[in-house]
Each structure stands twice: as C-alpha cells, then as structure tokens.
Amino acid sequence: MDIETSLPAKIDVEAELDRLAKRYRAANGLGMNVLNLIGGSAENLLDRLPRTMRANLERATIGALQQAMRAAHSSRGMVPDQKGWLNQAVSAAMGAAGGAGGLPTALAELPVTTTLLLRVIQGVAVEHGFDPEAENVQFDCVQVFAAAGPLSGDDGADLGFLAARMTLTGKAMQAVIHRVAPRLAIVMGQKLAAQTVPVLGAVAGAATNYAYTSYYQEIAHVHFGLRKLAIDADVPQADLLKRFEARMARPAVRT
C-alpha cells in the first residue's frame, strides 16, 4: 500500500477560513428583505412595542431560553433533526400564525420559536460531528444566540459568541443564558414588533421567522465549522479565532 495515499488529506486551513468568513457575511444579509417588507429600520421597530413589553422583554427572553433548553433537549428522542429547508418552512408557518393575532399571539409564539431555533442549532452541531448531549456542546448552542440576529446590522465584527467557554456547570449555563439574553431580547423584540404591523402581521411573522431560522442555521455552521476545523487541522482554537477575526475585520470583497 502506498504510504502517501494512506495519510489523511492535508486541510487547507486558509481556504476553510475564507469559506466560513464568506458564510458568516452572507448570513448577516438575510434581514434586508424583511425590513423592506415591513418598512422602517431595525432601530425604530422596538418603538412599536408597548413600553411595558419593552421593559419585560429581557425577562421574557430568559424564560424562553430556559424553556427552550429543556424542550429542545427532551424532544431529540422523539423528533429527529430536519433538513434546513424544512426547518425554515416550519418556522415561517409558526411566524405567520404568531403574527396573525398581533402582539398577544406573537408573544405566545416566542418560546416556541426559540425552541425551534435551538433545535436547528443542535442539528447543525450534529452535522459537524458534535454530541448535542454533551454539556460543552449545549453551552455552544446557547452561545450561538450571542451573534445577535439578521436585523441587527452586525457586519460580523462582533465574534464574542466564539469566546472561550466558562467552567461547565449548571450555574455556568445559567450565567451564559443571562449573558446572551440581553442581545437576544433586542433581536426577538424586533421580531415581535414586525409581527404587530397592521395587515402585514402574518406575512411579516413568516418572513422574520424564515430570516431568523436561516440566519442562526448559518451562524451555527460557522461556529461548529470553526470548532471542527481546530480539531481536524490541529490548530489552537485561539489562534484560529484570531485569524478568522482578521478576515472579518477586512472589507468584504464584492464579486
């Protein structure tokens, strides 16, 4: 047997980083069609929500994340991971139903959508060879939400969701939920506000849910793609992240 052919193929780390950076940038463009549909901008969407709702949004998001962690974890034994397009279709249908009744139904839909998004992220982790039952992978799945959302205008420069993990304990998981919740609350608030638009509520709900599912699906591929690349290429995670951040800091190349 030829020794050279039996060796694993050498991984082109730079090419993989370029591919993942391109995927990250593409994910951040998914919200524009939604904004064009509902009018205005992401910044003034939250003004459409009642003041009491805005004040309680972070608490509602923490509750939705905690509920989603339990539901997504327990549902894995009953419902298998689905194809990306099916996740997007189901999410869009849920958003339409949530938006049809205005803010009350949109708010009731929030934990359900959060659970679906978390299941989508877990499914991507599995695609990359990670065990969703492992505590560190569950931690990573919640961390993906720290990448904000498709209406945030994030150009990819903020990569805090790839930061080093804390000590993995139950308290640490609660800590990361509380750390992620403020950013996610703004994102989910924009989604809720979009669903309150008169007449367009159901359409805007479907569009935002589609965009959010697509966005977090792509971000999860970047997140776990980098994790896997570090393992397969035997490159320290910190070094890989610095090189990825350097790419994201450069202006995107238009083709």
N, C-alpha and C positions, 0 to 999 in steps of 0.2 A: 504494500500500500504506500502511496506517495505521501510522505510526511507533511508536505506543504498543503496538500488538499485536505488533510485531516484536521488542520488547525482552523479555529473559528475565524470567520472573515473579520478583518480589521474594521472597526467602526470609524466612520468619518465624523468625528465629533463636531467640527465646524459646520459641516453641511447639515447635521441634525439640529444644531442650534439655530441656523438660518431658517430651517423649515419650521421649527417651533415658534420662532420670533414672528415669522410671517403669519402663522396661525393665530397667534395672540393678537396681532394688529387687526387681522380680519374680523376677529370676534368683537372687537370694540366698535365696528361699524354697523352692527346689527340693529341698533336702536333708531337710526335715522328715519327709516320708513315709518316707524311708529310715530315719531314726532311729527313727520309730515302729515300723517293721517289725522292726528288729533289737534294739530296746530300748537302754537306757542313754543315753549322751550322747556327743558327739564327743570330749569331753575324755578319757573313760576308754576309748575304743576302742583307742588305741595301747597301753594296758596289756595288751591281749590278745596282742600280738606278742611273740615271744621277744626277750630282751634283745639278743642278737647281731644280730637283724634290725633292731631299732630303731637300733642303733649304726651299721649299714651302710646304712641307708635312704637317706641323702643321697647317698652314693656310687652306689648303685643308680639313683637318680633322675637324677643327672648322666649316667650311662651311657645310661639310657633316652632322655633328651632328645637326647643327641648322636646316638644311633642313629635316633631319630625324625626328626631334621633331615635325615639322609641318605636315609632310606626315604621320607619324605613328599615330598621334593623329586624323587627319582627315579621315584616312582610316578605323578606327574602326567601323564606322557606315555602311560601305559598304562591308568590308571583315571580316568575323568572325575569331577568333583565330583558328589555326590549330593544329593538333596533332604534337608532336615533330618530328616524323619520316618524316612527310610531309614537315615541315619547313627545315629539313636537306636536303631533296631531292631537293626542290626548290632552296635552297641556292647553292647546288652543281651544279645544272644546270646553275645558274647565273654565278658562278665562271668559269665554263667551257667556257661559251660564252665570258666572260670577258678576259679569258686567251688566247683564240684562236687568237685574234688580237694583242697580245703583250701589251706593256705598254699603248698605247692610249685607247684601249677598256677596259683594266683593270682599268685605272684611271676613265673612264666614269662610270664604274660599282660601284665604291667606294661608292657614296651616296646611291645607290640602295641597296647595301648590308648592309650598316649601318642602313638604314630604316628597312630592314627585321629583323636585329638583335634586334633593338629596339622594334619592334612589338613582337618578340619572348619573350623578357624580360617582356614586358607588359602582355603578355598572361600568363606567369608564376605568375605574381603578382595577376592576376585574379584567378588563380588556388588556391592561398593561401588566397583568400577572400578579397583582397585589390581592391579598386576602382581606375582604371587607369586614371580617370578624375581628381582625387584629386591631388593638386599641390605637396603634400609631396611624393606621390607615383611616380609622374613623375620625381621628384628630385631623388628618389631612383633608378629609372630605368637608369638614366644617370650615377649615382654613380657606378652601376654595371660594367660599362666600365672601371672604375679605377682599376679593378682587372687584368689589362694587358690582355694577351692572351695566347693561347696554345703553342706558340713558344717562350714565354718569359723566360721559365725556372723558373718561380716563383713557389717556393715549398709550397706556402700557408702561409708563414710567414708574408707577407705584406697584412694586412687586413684594409688598410686605407679606402677602399670603404664602410666600415661599420661605419665610424666615425659619430659623432653627426652631425645632419643637421644644416645648417645655417638658418637664418631667411628666410622664404619662400616669396620671392618677385621676380618680373621679373628680377631685377638686380642680385639677388642671383642665379637664374637659369643660367643666362649668365656667372656668376662667376664660377659655377661648371662646365659648358661646357669648359670654358677656362682652368680650373684646370685639368680636365680629358683629354683634347685634347693632351697634350704632350705625355702621356703614350700611348694613343690610336694611335697617329700618328706613333710611333715606330712599334706598332703591325700591323697597316694597311700597313706600309711601307714594312714590312717583307712579307705580303701577296702579295702586288704588285710586289715585287722583285721575288717571287716564280713564279708568273704568266708570267714573262718575260723569263723564262728558254726556250731555243730553243727546239722545238719539243714537249716538255712536257707542254707547256703553258696551254693548255686546261685541261689536266689531273691534273696538279698542282693547277690550279684555282679551279677545282671541289673539290680536296682534301682539300685545305686550307679552302674553304668556309664551307665544311662539318665539319671540325675540329672546326672552329670558332663558327659556329652555335651550335654545340654540347657543346662546352666549355661554352659559355655565357648562354646557357639554364641551364646548371648545376649550374653555379655560381649564377644565378638568383634564383634557387631553394634554395640554401644555404642562400642567402641574405634574401629572403622573408620568408624562413623557420625559421630563427632566429627571424625575426620581429614577426611572428605569435606565436612562442614559448614564447617570452617575454610576449605577451598579454595573451595567454591561461594559462600559468603557473604562471602569475602574478609575474614575476621576473623582476627587473630593467634591462633595456637594457644594461647599462654599466657593470653591474655585469655579465650578460650573455656573453657579448663580451669578458670580461677578461677570463672567463672560457673556452671559445672557443679558444681564442688566446693561452692559456696554452696548449691546446691539439695540436694545430698546431705547436707549438714550439718543441714538443716531436717528436723523430724519429718515422716514420711510422712503424707499426707492420706488418711484412710480414706474409701472411697466405698461 
